[in-house]
Structure formats: structure tokens, C-alpha cells
Amino acid sequence: MKDRNIVLEELKKYRFAHRGLHDKPEVPENSLLAFERACERGFGIEFDVHLTKNGKLAVMHDSGLKRVTTVRSDHLPVIPENAHIECTTTFRTAMIIEEITLEEAKKYPLEESDERIPELKEVLDLVAGRVPVIVELKPREGNHEELVKKVMEEMRAYEEKHPEGVFCLESFNSFAVLTLKRKYPDVVRGQLGS
């Protein structure tokens, strides 16, 4: 692990492309294409990470798929009129990244492109230590500890593979930041606020 002060100084040298260097709708936010464009132009990259139903780390901003993918209400299952189920549950499950698998989410293109929601490992393999990354943790419904653990497993593997790589982790969720402080005190972290 790099010294925290060295990491902070390195981070200060860069301008960061928020959700990659996107150009909607052809180059969607948080897409591998947007991240490659940022790397090629020498920008650091900021992106968001969610934990899917099957424990994969999905890189996307919102929990809901509707804004950034082609998922629409016509993709949802048809529910018979006489069904005795909670329709909002079916609707929610089809639209929230934490409630579906990454493989299910990847069925839908991002915006008007052929890009799909990337997995954290895919993004890190693409960046390969070329520029610093800021990873925003997006926990949902109390999954902050599992999210932090899985992200840190990927970031430690990234450090081993690319010792030149620089990163920091941040979150609006104070429980996620506290978990980072307690379990990974050597990692540069930040508490976001609005």
C-alpha cells in the first residue's frame, strides 16, 4: 500500500472526468468507452459502484436502470389482472441494480450505444494504472459492509497487478466511510456531502 500522503499528492495533479469522458448518447456515462477516452486524454476517472443481487460490482451511477439504459416499462413482465401479488415489487425488481444480477443488467444497452454496464474489474483492467481513479461507493439498504469488503478485494488485487495505480474511495454513506476507516485505515477515503 502506498503512503497516504503520496496518494493525495498524486490525486491533486489530475483533473477528473466525472463518470468518464462521456458524450451522450453515443458515449454513455460510466461506460468502458467513456473511461478509455478519459485515459487517452490524461484525465483521472471518477465512477460509482453498486453491489448486485449476485454479489458482483456494477459500475453505474443510479440504482435504477431506467435513466441510463434501454430498460423501459415494456421490458417488464406482464402481470395478469387477477394476480394477487404486489405489482410494485415486480416493477422495482426489474429496475434496481441491487435486486438483479449483473448478467441481467448487461442485457440492456447503455443509452444509444452498444456499451453495457461494466463490472468494477473490467474498469480496473482497462485503466491498468494509467490514471488515478476515484471510486464512489453506493450502498443500498444496509449492504455497506459487504460492498466495502468486495470493493477492497478488487482494489487490493488492482494494487498488486498495477503498483503504479493510484485510487481513493468515497461515499455519501457515512457507514461505508466509517467501515473503510475501521477496516482499511491505510486507504485514502472521503466523506461526500450535499
N, C-alpha and C positions, 0 to 999 in steps of 0.2 A: 504494500500500500504506500502510495506517495504521501509525502508530508503535506498536511492540510494547507499550509501557507504557500507552498509551491503550486498546488492545485488552484488556489484562489488567485494567485498572480497570473497563472496561465489563462484562467477563465476571463480575467479582465482585459486580456489582449484581443478578444474577439467581439464582433457583433454577431448576434444570434438570429437565425431565421426561425421565427415562431411557427411551429408545426411544419417546418421545412420551407423551402423556397417554392411556394406553390403559385399557380397561375390558373385559377378556377375557370371553367370546369375541366379543362383538359389535363391539368397537372393538379390533382387534388391535394388538400392539406393532409399531413400525416401519411403520405404515400412514399414508397421507395423512390419513385421518380422525383418527388419534391426534395427528399433527403439527398439524393445524388446530385441534384442541381445545386444545393447548398454547399456540399463538399467541394464540388468543382469550382465554385466561386469563392471558397475560403471562409464561408460563414460557419460558426458553430451552430448547433441544432438544438432546439427545444422541442420536446414532444411529450405526449401523455400516455400513461399505461393503465389498463384495466385488467382485472382478473376474470377470465371467462368461467363458464359453468364447469368445463373440464380442466380447469387449472392452468390454462395457457395464458400468456401475457400478450394482450392485444394492444396495439398502438393506435389509439384514436382519441379524439377529444371528448366527445359526448358519450354517455352511457347508451343513449338511444341511437339506433342506426338510421333513422329516417332522414335527418338533415344531410348526412354525408354519403349515403349510399342510395342505390336504386330501390331499396326496400320501400314498398308502398302498401297501402291497405289492401290492394288487390292480390298481394302475395300471401295474405293471412288465410288461415284455414276457414272454410265455410262452416258455420255453426247452425244446426237445424233450429227452427223457431221454437220447437217444443223441448229443447235441451235444458236440463236442469243443472247448468254449470254457470260459474261466474265468468261472463264474457270478457270482463276487463282483464282477468288473469291470462286468458288465452292471448289477448291483444298485447299485453305487457310482455309476456314471454317471447313473443315473436319479434319484439322490437328492442330489447335491452341486452347489451353485450354480456353482462354478468349472468344472464339467465339462459344463454345459448352457448354452444361450443364454438370455438374459433373456426372450425371447419364449416359450420352452418353459416357463420357470419361472412366467410370468404365466398359464399355463393353470389353475393351481391357486389357488383362493381362500385367503386368509389366515383361519385359524380358521373360525368360523361366520359369516363376513361375505361381502360382495361385493367387498371390498378385495383388491388384488393387490400383489405385491412391487413397490415403486416404484423407479424409476431415480433416481440422485442428482439429475439435472437437474430432474426432476419435483418433488422435495422442495424444492430451492432456489427454483424458480419459485413454489411455494406459500408458502414463508416470506417471500420478497421483502423481506428486510432488516428485518422487523418485530421479530424477536427474535434473539439470538445463537445460533449453532449450534456444537456440539462434534462433530466428525466422527472416529469411531474407525475407523482403517484395519485391515482384516482380511486381511492377505496369506496366501497358501497356496502351499506347495511352491515357494518361491523367486520368486514374482511381485511382490515388494515394490517393485522399481524401477518396473515398468510401472504398478502400482496407484498409487503416489505421483504419477507423471507425469500419469496420466489424472485423478486427483482434483484435482491442482493446476490443470490446464487448466480444469476446471469451476469451481473456486473463483476463479480469475482472471477468468473470464467473469462470475461472480456479482458480484465486486467492481466490475467495470465497469458492470454493469446496476443494481446496488444499492450505491452507495458508502457508504450508511449501515449496511450489513450488517457484522456482526462474527462472526468464526469463529476456531476453533483446531482443530488436528489432533492426534490422539493415537493410540498403539498399544501393545500388549503386545510387539510385534515390534521389537526394538532395531535391526534392519537398516532397517526403514521409518523409524524416528525418525532414525537416522543419515543416511539419504538425504535426509530433509527438512532436516536441519541443513546438510548439504553443498551441496545444490542450491537450497534456498529458505530461507536463513538469516533472512530478514525475517518469516517466518511463525511465529506462536506455536504451539508444539508441546509435547507432553507424553509422557513415558515412563510407561506403566502398569505396575504390578507386582501380583502377588498374594501 
